[in-house]
Amino acid sequence: MTKTSPPDKQGNYFIVEETPGYSSIALKLATESHARTIGKIFHKERYLQIKRIRSRHLFQKNLSYGFNEHLIKNATKFDNVLLIDDNGERLVPVSVIISSGSYLHFKQDGFERQLFVKLKKLDEYLLKNENKLSLF
């Protein structure tokens, strides 16, 4: 089943595709023709899985990853974010993203606004091989 959120002031909205065990989340920006995949919420495990390609998604100026502010601050279905990139998996509590995240001067409001957390902080939550969680 597919659900959409009410749009923000800019006309951006979330798309949630529910499947047994997890929900896929995407963000549809009013200015773009396609939706941007955010990740998957695994209901039983209570985490949001986000996959990143470091060369494409890591903000080079301060070596940080951006997280959708609205999704993180309004999290009710997950307590942690499983961030997967080329260098491993990190299971980061939502509270750490909120307390450690900072805003950069991109979008200032609406669903596109992001909290940026430095890679050094995220690496504190790097999982060892035997503890990896990724399912897909």
Secondary structure by P-SEA (a helix, b strand, c coil): ccccccccccbbbbbbbbcccbbbbbbbbccccbbbbcbbbbcccbbbbbbbccccccccccccccccaaaaaacccccccccccccccccccaaaaaaaccccccccccccbbbbbbcccccccccccccccccc
